[in-house]
Amino acid sequence: MRKVKVITALALTVVMLMVMAGLASADDATVVITDDPIINPLNGSTVTNTTVTVSNIWWKLGDPQIRHITVKTSNANLYAKVTGTDANGNYFDTGWTTGAEDAGRVGANWTANSSFAKTYTFTLSVKGTQEGAVTVADNFGTVFNGTAAADSASCTRQVLVPEFTTIAIPVAAILGLLFFYSHRKRKEE
């Protein structure tokens, strides 16, 4: 009976690995914004940085290839930009966007090379005075093109304000510990 369970577990593991390998070899690029949601104080000056990864690039379109990464926000009072270094070591910066939907989309070209990296990591910076959504999109070519034929992929994350309790509870805990140790020290003296 125990052998049957072990063999079944191994068979399921092999099937899961095959499925995961199949998903990883899909022909569509993948864009992932690490933080979900992005927490920003929304005071207009504090910049919150998070990571954006681009992977599963469709190399059938060429290798190396010029790609276009864009960012947009859903609120005119929310700013975002993407920066990074491409396969050629060139730095790019989309510049800050503050527009709603495609009217405010900004972008930059970058070069991908399969012999350099299969996954590229960039920085998404966010600042503003109101909550909203940030969308990062990447595709083959030198301009934004949202069609699947352009190897297009995107990721959207909400930008939220930290709630008062999120900040107040850790501060109160630290103050409580300081008070406790101070009281204990005076008691020992």
WORA-V999467 format. One record per helix or strand. SS is the DSSP state (H for helix, E for strand). FROM is the first residue (numbers start at 1). TO is the last residue. If there is no record, write none. Layout:
SS;FROM;TO
SS;FROM;TO
This chain:
H;2;24
E;30;33
E;38;39
E;48;55
H;59;61
E;65;73
E;78;85
E;91;93
E;97;97
E;100;100
H;101;104
E;106;112
E;120;128
E;132;140
H;148;150
E;153;160
H;164;188
